[in-house]
Amino acid sequence: MNTFKILVVDDESRMRKLLRDFLSVNGYEIYEAENGQVALELFSMHPDISLILLDVMMPVLDGWATLREIRKNSNMPVIMLTARGEERDELFGFELGVDEYISKPFSPKILVARVEALLKRCYPESSDIISHDGIVVDTNAHVVTVDNVNADFSMKEFELLKYLIDNKGTALSREKILNHVWNYDYYGDSRTVDSHIKKIRKKLGKKGNHIQTIRGLGYKFE
């Protein structure tokens, strides 16, 4: 699954940080806005945003007005955050096109679970094929082809390539790669990542330049 991008809109910096920290740990990429006006600007600049967490009470442009503008051109999933708990406010939000409605204070873990559930409903995984610039990864058959030619990948090489493509554009540390591909109980040398990357690049041929080395950190697929 590709990394989902979430726009967090709240005038309280502590609340934005709280949401950013919990969502980032779960693999989401976060954009932040302190009011509705900034949120609309970010939304127009980043059409790949997958979901919006939108506070109601904000200066400049509140959540209701922001949602009205979003709904003019988009069915983007929106979760409204508010300190109000009145039924009429919730009904008003649903009338405007809110997908979920969460009253403050809330459990961050529950919110993350609601985000995950909403994303699964709105973006169901419809394909077991991952493709990028002639590199095709068939997750069911565990087969990699490069420009329609089969490439002989070991299981770990396959998992590593898939992980890099799934996180396309994200710099991944060697430790993070080890944790996700070799599992959290792996205690080997991080140089095993380098050796596998070298083999993968060779098997991808010219397409191997999509795997970039991030000096002092790890790797990124572009």
C-alpha positions as CSV (number, residue, x, y, z in Angstrom):
1,M,0.0,0.0,0.0
2,N,1.2,3.4,-0.8
3,T,1.8,5.9,2.0
4,F,-1.4,7.8,2.7
5,K,-1.1,11.6,3.1
6,I,-3.3,13.3,5.8
7,L,-4.0,17.0,6.2
8,V,-4.3,17.9,9.9
9,V,-6.2,21.2,10.4
10,D,-6.3,22.7,13.9
11,D,-5.4,26.0,15.4
12,E,-3.9,24.4,18.5
13,S,-0.2,23.5,17.8
14,R,-0.2,21.0,20.6
15,M,-3.2,19.2,19.1
16,R,-1.5,19.2,15.7
17,K,1.7,17.7,17.2
18,L,-0.2,15.0,19.1
19,L,-2.0,13.9,15.9
20,R,1.1,14.2,13.8
21,D,3.1,12.0,16.2
22,F,0.5,9.3,16.5
23,L,-0.3,9.2,12.7
24,S,3.4,9.4,11.7
25,V,4.2,6.4,13.8
26,N,1.6,4.5,11.9
27,G,3.2,5.3,8.6
28,Y,1.1,8.3,7.4
29,E,2.6,11.4,5.9
30,I,1.3,14.5,7.5
31,Y,0.6,18.1,6.3
32,E,-0.4,20.7,8.9
33,A,-2.6,23.8,8.7
34,E,-3.5,26.2,11.6
35,N,-6.7,27.4,10.0
36,G,-9.1,26.7,7.1
37,Q,-7.6,29.2,4.7
38,V,-4.2,27.6,5.0
39,A,-5.8,24.2,4.7
40,L,-7.5,25.1,1.4
41,E,-4.2,26.4,0.0
42,L,-2.4,23.1,1.0
43,F,-5.3,21.1,-0.4
44,S,-5.0,22.7,-3.8
45,M,-1.2,22.4,-3.8
46,H,-1.2,18.7,-2.9
47,P,-3.9,16.8,-4.8
48,D,-2.5,13.5,-3.5
49,I,-3.8,14.2,0.1
50,S,-5.9,11.2,1.1
51,L,-7.9,12.4,4.1
52,I,-8.5,15.5,6.2
53,L,-8.7,15.8,10.0
54,L,-10.6,19.1,10.4
55,D,-11.2,21.1,13.5
56,V,-14.4,23.1,13.8
57,M,-13.5,26.1,15.9
58,M,-10.7,28.0,14.2
59,P,-9.9,31.6,13.4
60,V,-9.8,33.1,9.8
61,L,-11.9,30.3,8.4
62,D,-13.7,27.7,10.6
63,G,-14.2,24.1,9.9
64,W,-17.7,24.4,8.5
65,A,-16.7,27.0,6.0
66,T,-13.6,25.0,5.0
67,L,-15.7,21.9,4.5
68,R,-18.2,23.7,2.3
69,E,-15.3,24.8,0.0
70,I,-13.8,21.3,-0.1
71,R,-17.2,19.8,-1.0
72,K,-17.6,22.1,-4.0
73,N,-15.0,20.1,-5.9
74,S,-14.1,17.0,-3.9
75,N,-15.4,14.0,-2.1
76,M,-12.2,13.7,0.0
77,P,-12.8,11.8,3.2
78,V,-13.1,14.2,6.1
79,I,-13.1,13.6,9.9
80,M,-14.4,16.6,11.9
81,L,-12.8,17.3,15.3
82,T,-14.7,19.4,17.8
83,A,-15.0,20.2,21.4
84,R,-18.8,20.3,21.0
85,G,-20.7,17.2,21.7
86,E,-24.2,18.3,20.8
87,E,-26.3,16.1,18.5
88,R,-27.3,19.0,16.3
89,D,-23.7,19.8,15.5
90,E,-23.1,16.2,14.5
91,L,-26.2,16.2,12.2
92,F,-25.1,19.5,10.7
93,G,-21.7,18.1,10.0
94,F,-23.1,15.0,8.3
95,E,-25.4,17.2,6.2
96,L,-22.3,19.1,4.9
97,G,-20.6,15.8,4.0
98,V,-18.6,14.8,7.0
99,D,-17.5,11.1,6.9
100,E,-16.7,10.8,10.6
101,Y,-17.2,13.0,13.6
102,I,-15.1,12.8,16.8
103,S,-15.6,15.0,19.8
104,K,-12.7,16.2,22.0
105,P,-11.2,14.9,24.2
106,F,-10.6,11.7,22.4
107,S,-8.2,8.7,22.6
108,P,-5.4,9.2,19.9
109,K,-5.3,5.4,19.5
110,I,-9.1,5.3,18.8
111,L,-8.7,8.2,16.3
112,V,-5.9,6.3,14.5
113,A,-8.2,3.3,14.3
114,R,-11.0,5.4,12.9
115,V,-8.6,6.9,10.3
116,E,-7.4,3.5,9.2
117,A,-11.0,2.1,8.9
118,L,-12.1,5.2,6.8
119,L,-9.1,4.9,4.5
120,K,-9.8,1.2,3.9
121,R,-13.4,2.0,3.0
122,C,-12.5,4.9,0.7
123,Y,-9.4,3.4,-0.9
124,P,-9.9,-0.4,-1.1
125,E,-6.8,-2.3,-2.4
126,S,-8.0,-3.4,-5.8
127,S,-4.8,-4.8,-7.3
128,D,-2.0,-7.2,-6.2
129,I,0.2,-5.7,-8.9
130,I,2.7,-2.8,-8.2
131,S,4.1,-1.1,-11.2
132,H,6.6,1.7,-11.7
133,D,8.5,2.6,-14.9
134,G,8.6,-0.9,-16.3
135,I,9.2,-2.6,-12.9
136,V,6.3,-4.8,-12.1
137,V,5.9,-6.6,-8.7
138,D,3.3,-9.3,-8.5
139,T,2.6,-9.7,-4.8
140,N,0.6,-12.9,-5.2
141,A,3.0,-14.8,-7.5
142,H,6.1,-13.2,-5.9
143,V,7.4,-12.4,-9.3
144,V,9.3,-9.3,-10.5
145,T,9.5,-8.4,-14.2
146,V,11.6,-5.6,-15.7
147,D,10.4,-4.4,-19.1
148,N,8.4,-7.6,-19.4
149,V,11.4,-9.8,-18.6
150,N,11.4,-12.0,-15.5
151,A,14.0,-11.1,-12.9
152,D,15.1,-13.8,-10.4
153,F,14.6,-12.3,-6.9
154,S,15.1,-14.1,-3.6
155,M,12.3,-13.8,-1.0
156,K,14.1,-11.0,0.9
157,E,15.1,-9.2,-2.2
158,F,11.4,-9.3,-3.3
159,E,10.2,-8.0,0.1
160,L,12.8,-5.3,0.2
161,L,11.9,-4.0,-3.3
162,K,8.2,-4.1,-2.5
163,Y,8.9,-2.1,0.7
164,L,10.9,0.5,-1.2
165,I,8.2,0.9,-3.8
166,D,5.4,1.0,-1.3
167,N,7.2,3.9,0.4
168,K,8.2,5.7,-2.9
169,G,9.6,9.1,-2.2
170,T,10.3,8.4,1.4
171,A,13.9,8.2,2.8
172,L,14.2,5.0,4.8
173,S,16.9,4.3,7.3
174,R,18.7,1.0,7.3
175,E,17.3,0.3,10.7
176,K,13.8,0.9,9.6
177,I,14.3,-1.3,6.6
178,L,15.7,-4.1,8.8
179,N,12.7,-3.7,11.2
180,H,10.1,-4.0,8.4
181,V,11.7,-6.5,6.0
182,W,13.7,-8.7,8.5
183,N,11.2,-8.1,11.3
184,Y,11.8,-6.5,14.7
185,D,13.5,-9.4,16.2
186,Y,16.4,-9.3,13.7
187,Y,19.8,-8.5,15.3
188,G,22.1,-8.7,12.3
189,D,24.4,-6.1,10.8
190,S,22.7,-3.3,8.9
191,R,25.2,-3.9,6.1
192,T,23.0,-6.8,5.0
193,V,20.6,-4.1,3.7
194,D,23.4,-2.7,1.6
195,S,24.3,-6.1,0.1
196,H,20.7,-6.7,-0.8
197,I,20.3,-3.3,-2.4
198,K,23.4,-3.9,-4.5
199,K,21.9,-7.2,-5.8
200,I,18.5,-5.6,-6.5
201,R,20.0,-2.8,-8.4
202,K,22.0,-5.2,-10.5
203,K,18.9,-7.3,-11.3
204,L,16.9,-4.1,-12.2
205,G,19.6,-3.0,-14.7
206,K,19.2,0.6,-15.8
207,K,16.0,0.8,-13.7
208,G,18.2,0.3,-10.6
209,N,18.9,4.0,-10.5
210,H,15.4,4.5,-9.0
211,I,16.9,3.3,-5.7
212,Q,18.8,6.3,-4.4
213,T,21.3,6.2,-1.6
214,I,20.7,8.7,1.2
215,R,24.1,9.3,2.6
216,G,24.3,8.7,6.4
217,L,20.7,7.3,6.5
218,G,19.7,4.6,4.0
219,Y,17.7,4.5,0.8
220,K,14.8,6.0,-1.1
221,F,12.9,4.8,-4.2
222,E,12.1,7.6,-6.7
